[in-house]
Amino acid sequence: MSVASSALLSRSGVSRGWLFGAAVAMALVVVTPGRADAQCTSWPTNTTVTPGAAYSDTINVSGLAYGTYIITASFSGSAGLINMAFSAVPGVSWSNGTKGFIGSSTTMYMSFIMAPGALPGRWSTVTMNVANTAGQTVCSSSFVVFVAGDACPGDVVWNGTTVDATFDGANCYVASMPAGDGSPFMHANNYYMTRGPNNVCEAGWFDGANCYLGTPPSGKSGFFWGSAFYYSP
C-alpha cells in the first residue's frame, strides 16, 4: 500500500513562544495481518491554521487487497476545530453514518475550519484511520494543528525592562522567582517580592515596603504559581 498527500492550503509559519510546549505527535501504524505488504507515508503533517480559515487535504490510497474498508477521522485538543468532514472517492457512506470504500484503492478527503474565536497557541491532534471490516487497522496517522498567532503578544515590564512572555500551553510565563528575596505576591496586578533575609531587594526595586518586579500587559491578569510569575492570555 502506498499513500501520498497533497495539502490544498498554504500553511502559515509558527509564531514565537508556544511551540516548545507542544507535544508533537506523528504516528504511523501498520498492523493488519493477512494482506499485502503496506506502507503508509506522506500523511498530512503538523500545520498551523489561522482562526476562521479552512484546511483541506487529499490522501491517495492504493495497493490494498480488494475488500471493504472503514475510514474514520477525529480530533482532540483545545485548538477549536469545527466542521470536520471526511470522505472517500470512490467511497461508500452506510446508513449508520460509517464511511469507507470497497476496492483496493481510493482517494480520501479531509477538511475542517479553525474556529474564528480560536486562541493563538492552542493546538489539537487530528487522527485518521483506515481499517478492515474485522476492525483491524490498515494504517493510521496523527498530526498536530496549531492556532496561528502569538498567544502572549504584549510586552511585560519586568525588573526595569520589557520582556517577551512565553506561552506554556495554558498561560504566559514571565520569569522565575528571583533568588535571595522573600515571598512572591501580587498587588494591584503588579509582581512583587518581600525583602529577603538581608533586608534588601535582590531584584527589582524597593517601593518603600516591598520589592516591585514588574507589571503584566494592559488588560491581562498577572499571577504567581509554583516558582514563577505568569499572566493569563
BELDA-V584851 format. One record per pair of residues at least 24 apart in sequence whose C-alpha atoms are under 10 Angstrom apart, sorted by sequence separation. I is the first residue (numbers start at 1). J is the second residue. If there is no record, write none. Layout:
i,j
I,J
I,J
This chain:
i,j
38,62
39,63
68,92
85,109
86,110
87,111
122,146
123,147
178,202
179,203
190,214
191,215
38,63
85,110
86,111
121,146
122,147
123,148
178,203
185,210
187,212
189,214
190,215
191,216
37,63
38,64
55,81
72,98
73,99
84,110
85,111
86,112
120,146
121,147
122,148
177,203
178,204
184,210
186,212
189,215
190,216
36,63
37,64
38,65
54,81
61,88
71,98
72,99
84,111
85,112
119,146
120,147
121,148
122,149
183,210
184,211
185,212
188,215
189,216
36,64
37,65
51,79
54,82
56,84
58,86
60,88
70,98
71,99
72,100
83,111
84,112
85,113
118,146
119,147
120,148
121,149
182,210
183,211
186,214
187,215
189,217
35,64
36,65
51,80
52,81
54,83
55,84
56,85
57,86
58,87
59,88
60,89
70,99
71,100
82,111
83,112
84,113
101,130
118,147
119,148
120,149
121,150
122,151
182,211
184,213
186,215
189,218
35,65
49,79
51,81
52,82
54,84
56,86
58,88
69,99
70,100
71,101
81,111
82,112
83,113
84,114
100,130
118,148
119,149
120,150
121,151
181,211
189,219
34,65
35,66
69,100
70,101
81,112
82,113
83,114
100,131
101,132
114,145
118,149
119,150
120,151
121,152
189,220
190,221
191,222
49,81
68,100
69,101
70,102
81,113
82,114
83,115
100,132
114,146
115,147
119,151
120,152
158,190
159,191
189,221
190,222
191,223
192,224
14,47
15,48
68,101
69,102
80,113
81,114
82,115
100,133
114,147
120,153
157,190
158,191
188,221
189,222
190,223
191,224
1,35
13,47
14,48
67,101
68,102
69,103
80,114
81,115
82,116
114,148
157,191
188,222
189,223
1,36
2,37
3,38
11,46
12,47
13,48
14,49
67,102
68,103
69,104
79,114
80,115
81,116
178,213
186,221
187,222
1,37
2,38
3,39
4,40
5,41
6,42
7,43
11,47
12,48
13,49
66,102
67,103
68,104
69,105
79,115
80,116
177,213
186,222
187,223
1,38
2,39
3,40
4,41
5,42
6,43
7,44
10,47
11,48
12,49
13,50
66,103
67,104
71,108
73,110
80,117
81,118
186,223
192,229
1,39
2,40
3,41
4,42
5,43
6,44
7,45
9,47
10,48
11,49
12,50
65,103
66,104
67,105
73,111
79,117
80,118
185,223
186,224
191,229
1,40
2,41
3,42
4,43
5,44
10,49
11,50
64,103
65,104
66,105
79,118
80,119
184,223
185,224
191,230
1,41
2,42
3,43
4,44
5,45
9,49
63,103
64,104
65,105
78,118
79,119
174,214
184,224
185,225
62,103
63,104
64,105
78,119
79,120
174,215
184,225
62,104
63,105
64,106
79,121
80,122
81,123
84,126
86,128
174,216
189,231
61,104
62,105
63,106
78,121
79,122
80,123
81,124
160,203
184,227
186,229
9,53
11,55
61,105
62,106
78,122
79,123
80,124
81,125
159,203
160,204
172,216
184,228
185,229
9,54
10,55
60,105
61,106
62,107
77,122
78,123
79,124
81,126
122,167
158,203
159,204
160,205
184,229
8,54
9,55
10,56
60,106
61,107
77,123
78,124
79,125
121,167
122,168
123,169
158,204
159,205
8,55
9,56
59,106
60,107
61,108
76,123
77,124
78,125
120,167
121,168
122,169
177,224
7,55
8,56
9,57
59,107
60,108
76,124
77,125
121,169
122,170
174,222
176,224
177,225
7,56
8,57
58,107
59,108
60,109
75,124
76,125
77,126
120,169
121,170
173,222
174,223
175,224
176,225
177,226
178,227
6,56
7,57
8,58
58,108
59,109
75,125
76,126
121,171
172,222
173,223
174,224
176,226
177,227
178,228
6,57
7,58
57,108
58,109
59,110
74,125
75,126
76,127
165,216
171,222
173,224
176,227
177,228
5,57
6,58
7,59
57,109
58,110
74,126
75,127
159,211
160,212
161,213
162,214
165,217
173,225
175,227
176,228
177,229
5,58
6,59
56,109
57,110
58,111
73,126
74,127
75,128
159,212
160,213
161,214
162,215
175,228
176,229
4,58
5,59
6,60
56,110
57,111
73,127
74,128
158,212
159,213
160,214
174,228
175,229
176,230
4,59
5,60
55,110
56,111
57,112
72,127
73,128
74,129
158,213
159,214
173,228
174,229
175,230
3,59
4,60
5,61
55,111
56,112
72,128
73,129
157,213
158,214
159,215
173,229
174,230
3,60
4,61
54,111
55,112
56,113
71,128
72,129
73,130
157,214
158,215
172,229
173,230
174,231
2,60
3,61
4,62
54,112
55,113
71,129
72,130
156,214
157,215
158,216
172,230
173,231
2,61
3,62
53,112
54,113
55,114
70,129
71,130
72,131
156,215
157,216
171,230
172,231
173,232
1,61
2,62
3,63
53,113
54,114
70,130
71,131
155,215
156,216
157,217
171,231
172,232
173,233
1,62
2,63
52,113
53,114
54,115
69,130
70,131
71,132
155,216
156,217
170,231
171,232
172,233
1,63
2,64
51,113
52,114
53,115
69,131
70,132
154,216
155,217
156,218
168,230
170,232
171,233
1,64
50,113
51,114
52,115
53,116
68,131
69,132
70,133
154,217
155,218
167,230
170,233
1,65
49,113
50,114
51,115
52,116
68,132
69,133
70,134
81,145
153,217
154,218
165,229
166,230
167,231
49,114
50,115
51,116
52,117
67,132
68,133
69,134
70,135
79,144
80,145
152,217
154,219
165,230
167,232
44,110
48,114
49,115
50,116
51,117
52,118
67,133
68,134
69,135
70,136
71,137
79,145
80,146
81,147
154,220
165,231
167,233
51,118
69,136
70,137
71,138
73,140
75,142
77,144
78,145
79,146
80,147
50,118
51,119
69,137
70,138
72,140
73,141
74,142
75,143
76,144
77,145
78,146
79,147
152,220
49,118
50,119
51,120
61,130
69,138
71,140
73,142
75,144
78,147
79,148
50,120
75,145
49,120
48,120
48,121
49,123
64,138
156,230
48,123
156,231
47,123
46,125
152,231
154,233
46,126
152,232
153,233
45,126
151,232
152,233
44,126
151,233
44,127
150,233
44,128
43,128
55,145
78,169
78,170
51,146
45,141
46,142
47,143
48,144
49,145
50,146
51,147
43,140
44,141
45,142
46,143
47,144
48,145
49,146
50,147
51,148
40,138
41,139
43,141
44,142
45,143
46,144
47,145
48,146
49,147
50,148
51,149
22,121
24,123
26,125
32,131
39,138
40,139
42,141
43,142
44,143
45,144
46,145
47,146
48,147
49,148
50,149
21,121
22,122
23,123
24,124
25,125
27,127
29,129
31,131
32,132
38,138
39,139
40,140
41,141
43,143
44,144
45,145
46,146
47,147
48,148
49,149
21,122
22,123
24,125
25,126
26,127
28,129
38,139
40,141
47,148
48,149
3,105
5,107
18,120
19,121
22,124
23,125
25,127
32,134
1,104
2,105
3,106
4,107
5,108
8,111
18,121
19,122
32,135
33,136
35,138
1,105
3,107
5,109
17,121
18,122
19,123
32,136
33,137
3,108
15,120
16,121
31,136
32,137
33,138
15,121
30,136
31,137
32,138
14,121
30,137
31,138
32,139
29,137
30,138
31,139
29,138
30,139
31,140
29,139
30,140
28,139
29,140
27,139
28,140
29,141
121,233
27,140
28,141
120,233
26,140
27,141
28,142
119,233
26,141
27,142
25,141
26,142
27,143
25,142
26,143
24,142
25,143
26,144
24,143
25,144
24,144
23,144
24,145
22,144
22,146
19,146
18,146
15,146
18,149
14,146
15,147
18,150
14,147
15,148
16,149
17,150
18,151
12,146
14,148
15,149
16,150
17,151
18,152
12,147
13,148
14,149
15,150
16,151
17,152
3,139
12,148
13,149
14,150
15,151
16,152
17,153
1,138
11,148
12,149
16,153
1,139
21,166
22,167
20,166
21,167
22,168
23,169
17,164
18,165
19,166
20,167
21,168
22,169
16,164
17,165
18,166
19,167
20,168
21,169
16,165
17,166
18,167
19,168
20,169
21,170
16,166
17,167
18,168
19,169
16,167
17,168
18,169
17,169
18,170
18,171
18,172
17,172
17,173
